[in-house]
Amino acid sequence: MPGARRTAGAVTHARPSPEAQMPQISVDYSANLADAFDRRALGLALNQLAVKFLTVAPDGCKTRFRRADETVVVGERAEGQDLVLVDFQIFPGRSPEAKAGLTEAVLALLAEHLPAAPGRRLHTAVKVVDMDSDSYRGTTLDG
């Protein structure tokens, strides 16, 4: 397995292959949305889109959800606003078209999984950025 290898109790770190270590996907969402969507279902769907658009191994997709308990302020309105931000961190080498295709597909997916609540406005955004593959390392440890 790329990443960490155990040798007589020691862990060694190998340079990760792009397919095994990415993407790293983070979904930040307003606390008001905590009961409004199935995070596991959305996470699995995000992983499937990453495989399709980024040509990565399914097991390399790592998605986490972070509930933002802070107040969401958009423009001059502090009330009635919800926010979902999805960040993909990937190794360089994907075309601008692949990144744009992923972004558009994720926005459509968010619309399916997260309808705006009555009387509220839902803001969604997706960002796909290249991370530094020279300095990134990851490990996988089995127990």
N, C-alpha and C positions, 0 to 999 in steps of 0.2 A: 504494500500500500504506500503510495507516495506520502510524504510528510514525515512523521516520526517512525523510527524503528527502535525496538528494544533489543539491546545486546547485553546479556548478563546484567540486567537491572538498569542499564543506562539507556537514555533516550537520545538518539541522534536525529538531527533534522536535515532533511533533504530538500532541495529546491522543489517546490510544488509544480506539478504539471498544471497547465491552465484548466484542463477538463476536470481535475480532481479537487481543485481548491476554490472554484468560483462558479457562479457569482455569490457575493455576499449581498443579501437583500434585506433592507430594513423598511418597516412600515410603521410610521408614526401616525397616531390617530387621536382625535379628541376624545376625552373621557366620556362625553355624551354618547359616543358611538359604541361603547363597550358591549352593550347587549344587542346592538343593531345588526351584527354580521357574524358569520361563522369564520373565525380566523383560520382554523385548520383547512377548511375548504378553499378559502382565498389563497392561503399559502401554497397548497398543492397546485392550484391553477397558475399562480405566479411562477412556480418552478417549471411547470409544463411550457409556459411561454418562453422562459429562459432557455430551455432545451431547444425549442423550435427556432428562436431567433439568434441565439448566440452559439449554437453548436457545442453545447457542453454536456457532460455526463449528468444524468439525473441526480446521482449521489453527490455531485459537487455543489448542488444548489443548497444554500443555507439561508433560510428565511426566519427573521425574528420580528415580532410585533412589540411595539412600545406604546403604551397608553400615555398620552400627554395630559397630566392633571392640571397643567397651567391654563390660565385663561387664554382663549384664542381671540386675537384682535385682528380684524381685517378692515383696512381703511379706517373709517371713523366709527365703526360699529363694534362694540365688544359683546353684544348679546345676539343670540340667534345664529351664530356662525359655528360651523364644524369644519374640520380640516383633516385631510388624509394626504400624507406625503410618502411616496415610495422612492427609495434610493437603491440603485443597483451599482455595486462596485465590481468592476470587471477588469481582467487583464487586457492590455492593449492588443490591437490587431483586428478588432471588429470594424466593419465598414460603417460610415455614417448612416447608410441606408438600413443596415441591420439594427442599429441603435434607435433610429427613428421609428422603424417598424415595431420594435419592442415597446417603445414609449406609447405609440398609438394603441397597440393591443392592450397594454396595461390600463390605459385610461378607459377603454371600452369595458374591460373586465371590472374595474372599480364601479362603473355605472350599473353593471349587472348585480354586483354584490352589495352595494351601498346606496340605496335610494335616499334622496334627501327627505328628512322628516318633515311633516307638515309644519309650516311656520318657521322653518329653519333653512339656511343656505349652506350647502355642502361645497367646499372648495377641494379639488383634487389636483395633485401635481406628481409628475414622475421625472426622475433625473437618472441618467445613465452616465457614469464617469469611469475613466480608466484609473486603476490604481497602479502603484509602482511595484512591478513584479520582481524587481531586483532586491527589494528590501522586505517583501512580504514572505512570511513563513507561517505554516499551520501544522497542527499535529492531529492525529486521530489515535486515541488510546482505547483499547478494548479492556473490559474488566472481566 
